[in-house]
Amino acid sequence: MGRAYQNRKESMAKTAGQKTRLYSRYGKELYVCAKNGGFDPDGNLALRQMISKAKKDQVPAHVIERAIEKAKGGGGEDYETARYEGFGPGGCMVIVDCLTDNGKRTFTEVRQAFVKNDAKLGGPGTVGHMFDHQAVFAFKGDDEEAVLETLMMADVDVTDIEVEDGIVSVFAPHTEFFKVKTALTDENAELEFEVEEISFIPQTMTDVTDPEVIEQLEKFLAALEDCDDVQNVYHNAELPAA
């Protein structure tokens, strides 16, 4: 499988504009988690996980608190999920996950990102069957057998475990997310995850080596990142090592 999770376009905050978009996206997800599952992280595993992820991405505490308080108010936005699939520059497969309060606006913005960047938007299921919905964990280590034994003892359904460059990567069905995390942290309370997320992992990769196609792909992904309603972008493009 390779370290495919690294091919996902990360929403790392490097500029003020990117930070604003990052905070907005986390605000939406925190709001939805709290509204759907309760406001107490101790009783809402999805909210607890989202708070942990937000903190790792350096989202300020006041942004997190405001989103939860907003959900407590009972009114506010009514977000729904939207997923778009298609092919990006170079023929790579792309999945775009959104949270929106205006489906028509979101579709128009996502479609424009495809149309303007030599990409083709398809219908539901166009490429989704070529990705696995997986729980992904990565942490420092080198003992694959010990990790596998820990997870097997906890009766966790593991898809794959890899060790590369001093990093252990664990892949499991997305439904096993909390079982994997609990088993690993019960074994080592000091364990720090470099990656802990539910992601779409491509079953096969598409090599993209042409400089012009790489540039077009980067512009395409940037255009999707600029859409306020886009939460995550997954693709199977494998680019040359920097």
N, C-alpha and C positions, 0 to 999 in steps of 0.2 A: 504493500500500500504506500510505503514511503511516508515522509513527513508531509502528507498532503494538506493537513490543516493549515500549514503555513502559506498555502496558495490563496487562502481567503483574503480578500482586501480588508486590511485592518483600518478601523476608524481611530487612528491615533491622533491626539490633539497636538498640532505643531504650530498653528496660527490661531489668532483670535477667532477667525471665522470658523475654523475647524472645531475649536473648543465649543463654540456656540451650538454647532450642529451635533456634536457629541453629547453635550448636556441635554439638548432637546430630545435626542433619541432615547437616552436613558430615562429622561423624565417621562416619556410616553410609556416605556416598558414598565417602569416602576408603578406608574399610575394604574395601568391595566392589571398588573400582578396584585396590587393592593385592593383594587376595586373588586376583582374576581375571587380573591382567596382570603381576604382579611388583612387587617393593618398591622398585625403583630408578627414580626419575622419568626418568632419562635413557633408559631402555629401555621405559618405559611412558608413552606419550603421554597417555592418558586420566588417569593419576594426576598427571602433570605439570600438565596443564590444571586439574585439580581443586584442586591445591595453589595454583596461581596465583589461581584464583577465590576460594578460601578466604582467602588473604592480602588480597585486595582488599576482602573483606567483614570484614576486621579480626579474623579468627579467630586466636587466639593460637597460637604455634609449638608449645606443649606439647600442644594439642588435636590438631594435625595429626600430630605425632610419635607420640602415644599410639595414634591410629587405625591408623597404619602398623605399629607394634610389635604391636598386637593381631592384625593380619592375619598377621604373621610367626609368631605362636604356633600357627597352624594350627587352633585350636579356635574357641570363641566362637560368635557368632550365625550363623545361616544365613539371610541376607536374600534375598528375592525381590521382583521388581518387581510392581506392581499398578497398573492404570490404570482410572479411572472417568470416565464421560462423562455429560453431561446438560445440563439447562437451568436457569439461575439466575433470580433475580428479574428481571422485565422481559423475559423470553424470551431472554436472552443465552445463548450457548453456552459450556460449561465443560468443561475437561479437567483431571483431578486425577491427578498422578503420585505414587506412593508407593513406599517401600521398607519391607518388613515381615518380621517373623519370626513373625507370627500373622495370617494372612489373614482369618480370621473376625472378629477384633477390629478390624482395619482397616476392613473392609467395614461393620461395625456403626457405627463412629465417623463414617465418611464419609457413610453413609446418614442418620444422625441430623442431620448438618449440613445436608443437603438437605431432609429432612422438616420440620425446625423453622424453615426460613427461606424458605418458599414457593418451593422449587426442586424440580426433578423429576429423579431419577436414572434414566438410561437404560442400555441394554445396550452391549456393545462395538461401536464403529463408529457410535454414534448421531450424534455430531457430528464425530468425528475426520476425516472426509473433507472437512470444511469448513475445515481448518487445514492449513498447509504446514509440514513439519518442516524447519526452516531453521537454517543457521549465521548468526549475526547479529554484526556488528562495528560499533562506533561510535567515532569519534575526531574530534578537532578538525581542521578543514580546510574548504576551499571549492572545490577543484579536482576536480570529478567526472570530467572527461575524463582527467586524469592518473592517477587511481586505476583507472579502467576500463582504461587502456592497460597499467598495471602488471600487472593481473590477467589480461588477455588474453595478454600476453607470457609469463606463467607457465602458460598453458593452463588457467586456472581457469574452471569453469562458473559464471557469475554470473547470479543471478536478477534483481537490481535494485540500483541505487546511487542514493542520494538525498542532497541537501545541504539542510539546513535549520538556520537559526540558528547557522551556523558549525560544524555537526556533519555529518560524512560518515557515512552509514549504508550498510553493505554487506550484502546478503542473498544467500545461496547455498545450494544443497542441503546438508543436514547432513553428507553424506559428503565435502564439500569443505572442512570446517572447517580442518584443518591446512594444506591447500594455500593457502587464503586467508591465514591468519595468517603462514605462511612467506613468501609473496610480498610481503606488506605490510611485514613486518619486515626482509626482505632489502633492500627498497628504502629503508627508513628505520629504522635500528637504534634510534633514539631514540623511535619512535612509542609513544605510550601509549594503550591502549584504554580507553574509558569503559564500553564493553559488549563482551564477547567470550563468546558462549554459544551453545548449541544450544537452540532454542526452538520452540514451536508458534505460528506466525503466522497469525492468522485471515484468510481470503480476503475476508470482508465484515465490516463492523462493525454493531453494533446500538446505536442511540442510546438512552441512558437519561437522561431529563430530569426525570421526576417525582421531587420531593424524597423522598416516602415510599418509592419504589422504590429510589432511590439509597441511602437509609438501610438498607433491607432487604438490598440487595446488599452493602454494607459489613459488615453483621453476618454475612452468609453467608460472605464471604471470611475474616472474622476467625475464624469457627467452624472453617473448614477449616485455617487457619493454626495453630489450637490443637491440631489432631490431630498427635500426635508422629510418626506414620508418613508424613504428607504432606510431600513434598519440594518440589513445584512445583505451582502452580495457574495455568492459562492460561484466558483468556476473551476474548470479543470485544465486551465492553461499552465504549461510548465515552461518557465522562462529560463534563459541561460543564467548561470550563476554570475552574480555581480563581481 
